[in-house]
Amino acid sequence: QVMLVESGGGLVQPGGSLRLSCAASGIIFSRSHLGWYRQAPGNQRELVARIFSAGSTNYADSVKGRFTISRDNAKNTVDLQMNSLKPDDTAVYYCNAIPPPYGMQYWGKGTLVTVSS
């Protein structure tokens, strides 16, 4: 059974930082492509950042230079370091995994990030 469990969300002031973490189980983690998505009220879910099994990354234009995705294959975790947060970053953040043979994707339940003064 695949499980993705996010943690680290919360309330932060504009300009602040948060670090999200996702713990995965039930997949071959080191060979999985991983990502963080977000969904704000009234909006569609959108990609924030991805990290592929080989380590390459890509980011949404809106978070480039502010967010960093990383993975720890020994701990089966994928993190999202978020700096210089803006109110527009307020959303539920979801962890995503695409394990081999890369035909299915899995989601966590999400963690809420609220950026507000």
Backbone torsions as a table, in degrees:
resi	resn	phi	psi	omega
1	GLN	NA	127.4	-179.5
2	VAL	-83.5	132.3	175.7
3	MET	-134.2	134.1	173.4
4	LEU	-125.8	122.1	-175.9
5	VAL	-124.3	115.5	-179.9
6	GLU	-89.3	152.7	174.1
7	SER	-151.5	163.7	173.6
8	GLY	105.9	-4.5	178.4
9	GLY	-70.3	171.0	178.7
10	GLY	161.0	-166.4	179.7
11	LEU	-99.4	131.7	179.8
12	VAL	-142.1	149.7	178.6
13	GLN	-78.9	154.1	175.0
14	PRO	-54.3	137.6	-176.5
15	GLY	90.2	-10.2	-178.5
16	GLY	-83.7	-175.7	-177.1
17	SER	-130.1	152.7	171.9
18	LEU	-145.2	153.3	175.0
19	ARG	-124.2	119.4	176.3
20	LEU	-95.7	147.3	177.3
21	SER	-133.6	146.1	177.9
22	CYS	-130.0	122.6	177.2
23	ALA	-100.3	128.3	-175.8
24	ALA	-113.8	147.6	173.5
25	SER	-147.3	156.9	177.3
26	GLY	84.5	8.1	178.2
27	ILE	-132.9	161.5	172.4
28	ILE	-80.5	90.3	-166.2
29	PHE	-61.2	-45.5	-172.7
30	SER	-63.5	-22.0	-179.4
31	ARG	-104.1	7.7	-178.2
32	SER	-93.7	146.7	169.4
33	HIS	-88.2	136.9	-172.5
34	LEU	-126.8	153.8	179.3
35	GLY	-158.3	164.7	171.8
36	TRP	-119.4	132.3	175.9
37	TYR	-123.0	165.7	175.7
38	ARG	-144.0	156.0	178.5
39	GLN	-140.9	116.0	176.1
40	ALA	-91.1	156.9	-179.9
41	PRO	-54.6	129.2	178.1
42	GLY	81.8	-2.4	-178.1
43	ASN	-113.4	162.4	173.8
44	GLN	-78.5	157.7	175.0
45	ARG	-67.0	136.4	-177.4
46	GLU	-132.2	151.4	177.4
47	LEU	-70.2	135.6	173.0
48	VAL	-102.8	-52.9	-178.3
49	ALA	-159.3	150.4	176.6
50	ARG	-132.9	150.3	171.7
51	ILE	-134.7	125.1	-174.9
52	PHE	-87.6	169.3	-174.7
53	SER	-60.4	-31.7	-179.9
54	ALA	-81.2	-7.0	176.7
55	GLY	105.6	-10.9	178.3
56	SER	-69.3	155.6	-175.3
57	THR	-132.8	158.1	164.5
58	ASN	-146.3	157.1	-172.1
59	TYR	-134.4	151.8	168.7
60	ALA	-65.5	145.3	-179.3
61	ASP	-56.7	-33.5	-174.7
62	SER	-69.3	-15.8	-177.1
63	VAL	-118.6	-3.5	-179.6
64	LYS	-57.2	134.2	180.0
65	GLY	84.7	-10.2	179.7
66	ARG	-115.5	-34.8	-176.9
67	PHE	-110.4	148.7	176.7
68	THR	-135.9	126.3	176.0
69	ILE	-99.1	142.5	178.9
70	SER	-147.9	160.8	-179.6
71	ARG	-134.9	151.0	175.6
72	ASP	-126.8	101.1	-175.8
73	ASN	-70.9	-18.2	177.3
74	ALA	-77.0	-31.7	-178.0
75	LYS	-102.6	-4.8	-177.1
76	ASN	58.9	45.0	179.0
77	THR	-128.1	150.1	172.6
78	VAL	-129.5	128.8	-175.0
79	ASP	-113.9	156.8	173.4
80	LEU	-131.3	108.8	175.5
81	GLN	-87.5	122.2	-176.5
82	MET	-117.1	117.3	179.0
83	ASN	-116.8	163.8	178.4
84	SER	48.9	49.4	-175.6
85	LEU	-66.3	145.8	-179.1
86	LYS	-120.8	157.7	176.2
87	PRO	-55.0	-32.3	178.9
88	ASP	-66.8	-13.0	176.8
89	ASP	-81.7	-5.9	179.1
90	THR	-62.6	124.5	-176.8
91	ALA	-178.0	169.9	165.7
92	VAL	-87.7	127.6	-178.2
93	TYR	-102.5	130.8	-176.4
94	TYR	-117.2	138.3	172.3
95	CYS	-86.8	142.3	-177.9
96	ASN	-133.6	140.0	177.6
97	ALA	-135.5	137.2	173.9
98	ILE	-123.2	98.0	-177.4
99	PRO	-88.4	163.4	174.3
100	PRO	-62.5	143.5	8.6
101	PRO	-86.6	24.6	170.1
102	TYR	68.7	29.7	177.5
103	GLY	-102.5	-10.5	-178.5
104	MET	-135.5	157.1	174.6
105	GLN	-128.4	154.3	-176.2
106	TYR	-127.8	152.0	-176.7
107	TRP	-127.7	147.0	167.0
108	GLY	-82.9	-180.0	-178.0
109	LYS	-85.7	-13.3	176.4
110	GLY	98.4	155.8	175.2
111	THR	-137.0	136.2	-173.7
112	LEU	-85.6	130.5	172.5
113	VAL	-116.9	123.9	178.8
114	THR	-121.0	122.3	178.9
115	VAL	-110.1	109.5	-174.4
116	SER	-158.8	148.3	175.5
117	SER	-94.2	NA	NA
